[in-house]
Amino acid sequence: SRLVFGVSDPSRKLEYGECFFQPTLKDVPSVMQKKVFIVRNPCYHVGDIRILKCVYIPELHHLKDCIVFPVKGKRPHADESS
């Protein structure tokens, strides 16, 4: 598990239900491409939990150790879990 900050997608390429996450593991960035379990901290309600699909977006490659949420959809994921 990891405590990271969430940011909005500056490229506007992420779709609703997707995210971009590139954690640094052993001093080497590695792009995640699987489902991730996101929990807002502090978590007061089951609605603060999201399961998103990590995808690779080349334009976001410079973002490391933060999770990038899409800006598309009815409501942003960060707002849904507030």
Steps between C-alpha positions, in 0.01 A plus 500: 500500500605859452391846608499726193344825387239501226513745210271569205590390149663791312493304170122427523566151355391292800145369482259459790603192702869529407803647671875535443746396772877475470651412840871498565607148600864454602584845354358404158163630372269218391171555321203313646258343253249311714206571728571698817307545821480871592398611851467861605677586826330534742238247388168569672262331258504200266447750216857622561626179337551469123638227274656649188686362200856631459590585142815634338483847346837612351419869561483431877833316521665793680261461799645265763377395845157662461175364365342676204119501486291570189307823458240334275172359626202629696712562811876467547607198711662726759167680548304171516705385797481816708 
